[in-house]
Amino acid sequence: MASTESYIVLVLWLSCLSFSLGSDPLDNVQMERVCENTVAVDFKQTKLNNFVPFIRSGEWSDIGGRDYMEDAHVCISDLAKNFGYDSVEDEVISFYGVFDGHNGKDAAHYVRDNLPRVIVEDADFPLELEKVVKRSFVQTDSKFAEKFSHHRGLSSGTTALTAMIFGRSLLVANAGDCRAVLSRRGTAIEMSKDHRPCCMNERKRVESLGGYVDDGYLNGQLAVTRALGDWHLDGMKEVGEPGGPLSAEPELKMVTLTKDDEFLIIGSDGIWDFFSSQNAVDFARRRLQDHNDLRLCCREMVDEAVRRGASDNLTAVMVSFHPDAPPPSRANKRTGRVTRSISAEGLHSLRVLLEGQ
């Protein structure tokens, strides 16, 4: 009898244990579904992150309506190799930059020729790339002041925007009003912010360092709040921290590229005076779909800005992450229509109309 009772107790105990562990078939099905969903999400994420960019680039510049060309640019497919160093763990770092000079070309050309080398020769390159880039902008600015301390070139300045691609990472550094725009399935993603006195954050920074904004100009003299050079302007720059209101320190933005990322446009402000970020992406996609030639696309963008009346120097650099042209725009699922934005020509006409009122 005792053994029979023990057997019954054991069966009841096992039943309770089975219930507490969720042995019900419905619970098992639910758990399997959760696991399947998790695996699907992980697989989708892994597939997305396994994207390997196919890097190619093109560039074009034009003097525009100016008497002198003060823009400069650079395209380096392998940054370390370009300066005689071996790539770390066979990871190639591509480097692209646009430099919009003012009051002469000396600062723009100096930064173009020296900033990439300063970055590569930093002791922390490439392991701490973000710190290296910030530090290199400031160091290059200081070196420019030393080199031209007794030279008329000291009176020049330049904005600077660089883009570095390593693996699936895109790092953009900007000081000034050049702009970088990423096309993500046809949608414009701004990778930089224009550093102008009208920007509230920049205005607060400037005023905290003893500067001021007068009629839209920094200290009544410059249309940008960040630039390299311009050491001849009183009250603008100071050696050391925190420095003067005109800063050479760039703002950084980094993203991980996926297959949805099509190309990057880098342009001097002469381009952005006649193209909004989305307009530029739309324009470039249409041209690339026609011929898939990046350099020709840059030329067409520059020519279009000139046709609309651009008077500034113009420079455009494009970097593509695919060998093929961007796919056609997708139709809106709700309306069946292709999503479009106002054209560059329409935007310019609207601006002229509003300014004429």
Rosetta blueprint (number, residue, H / E / L):
1 M L
2 A H
3 S H
4 T H
5 E H
6 S H
7 Y H
8 I H
9 V H
10 L H
11 V H
12 L H
13 W H
14 L H
15 S H
16 C H
17 L H
18 S H
19 F H
20 S H
21 L L
22 G L
23 S L
24 D L
25 P H
26 L H
27 D H
28 N H
29 V H
30 Q H
31 M H
32 E H
33 R H
34 V H
35 C H
36 E H
37 N H
38 T H
39 V H
40 A H
41 V H
42 D H
43 F H
44 K H
45 Q H
46 T H
47 K H
48 L H
49 N H
50 N L
51 F L
52 V L
53 P L
54 F L
55 I L
56 R E
57 S E
58 G E
59 E E
60 W E
61 S E
62 D E
63 I L
64 G L
65 G L
66 R L
67 D L
68 Y L
69 M L
70 E L
71 D E
72 A E
73 H E
74 V E
75 C E
76 I E
77 S L
78 D L
79 L H
80 A H
81 K H
82 N H
83 F L
84 G L
85 Y L
86 D L
87 S L
88 V H
89 E H
90 D H
91 E L
92 V L
93 I E
94 S E
95 F E
96 Y E
97 G E
98 V E
99 F E
100 D E
101 G E
102 H E
103 N L
104 G L
105 K L
106 D H
107 A H
108 A H
109 H H
110 Y H
111 V H
112 R H
113 D H
114 N H
115 L H
116 P H
117 R H
118 V H
119 I H
120 V H
121 E H
122 D L
123 A L
124 D L
125 F L
126 P L
127 L L
128 E L
129 L H
130 E H
131 K H
132 V H
133 V H
134 K H
135 R H
136 S H
137 F H
138 V H
139 Q H
140 T H
141 D H
142 S H
143 K H
144 F H
145 A H
146 E H
147 K H
148 F L
149 S L
150 H L
151 H L
152 R H
153 G H
154 L H
155 S H
156 S L
157 G E
158 T E
159 T E
160 A E
161 L E
162 T E
163 A E
164 M E
165 I E
166 F E
167 G L
168 R L
169 S E
170 L E
171 L E
172 V E
173 A E
174 N E
175 A E
176 G L
177 D L
178 C L
179 R E
180 A E
181 V E
182 L E
183 S E
184 R E
185 R L
186 G L
187 T E
188 A E
189 I E
190 E E
191 M L
192 S L
193 K L
194 D L
195 H L
196 R L
197 P L
198 C L
199 C L
200 M H
201 N H
202 E H
203 R H
204 K H
205 R H
206 V H
207 E H
208 S H
209 L L
210 G L
211 G L
212 Y L
213 V E
214 D E
215 D L
216 G L
217 Y E
218 L E
219 N L
220 G L
221 Q L
222 L E
223 A L
224 V L
225 T L
226 R E
227 A L
228 L E
229 G E
230 D L
231 W L
232 H L
233 L L
234 D L
235 G L
236 M L
237 K L
238 E L
239 V L
240 G L
241 E L
242 P L
243 G L
244 G L
245 P L
246 L L
247 S E
248 A L
249 E L
250 P L
251 E E
252 L E
253 K E
254 M E
255 V E
256 T E
257 L L
258 T L
259 K L
260 D L
261 D E
262 E E
263 F E
264 L E
265 I E
266 I E
267 G E
268 S L
269 D H
270 G H
271 I H
272 W H
273 D L
274 F L
275 F L
276 S L
277 S H
278 Q H
279 N H
280 A H
281 V H
282 D H
283 F H
284 A H
285 R H
286 R H
287 R H
288 L H
289 Q H
290 D H
291 H H
292 N L
293 D L
294 L H
295 R H
296 L H
297 C H
298 C H
299 R H
300 E H
301 M H
302 V H
303 D H
304 E H
305 A H
306 V H
307 R H
308 R L
309 G L
310 A L
311 S L
312 D L
313 N L
314 L E
315 T E
316 A E
317 V E
318 M E
319 V E
320 S E
321 F L
322 H L
323 P L
324 D L
325 A L
326 P L
327 P L
328 P L
329 S L
330 R L
331 A E
332 N L
333 K L
334 R L
335 T L
336 G L
337 R L
338 V E
339 T L
340 R L
341 S L
342 I L
343 S L
344 A H
345 E H
346 G H
347 L H
348 H H
349 S H
350 L H
351 R H
352 V H
353 L H
354 L H
355 E H
356 G H
357 Q L
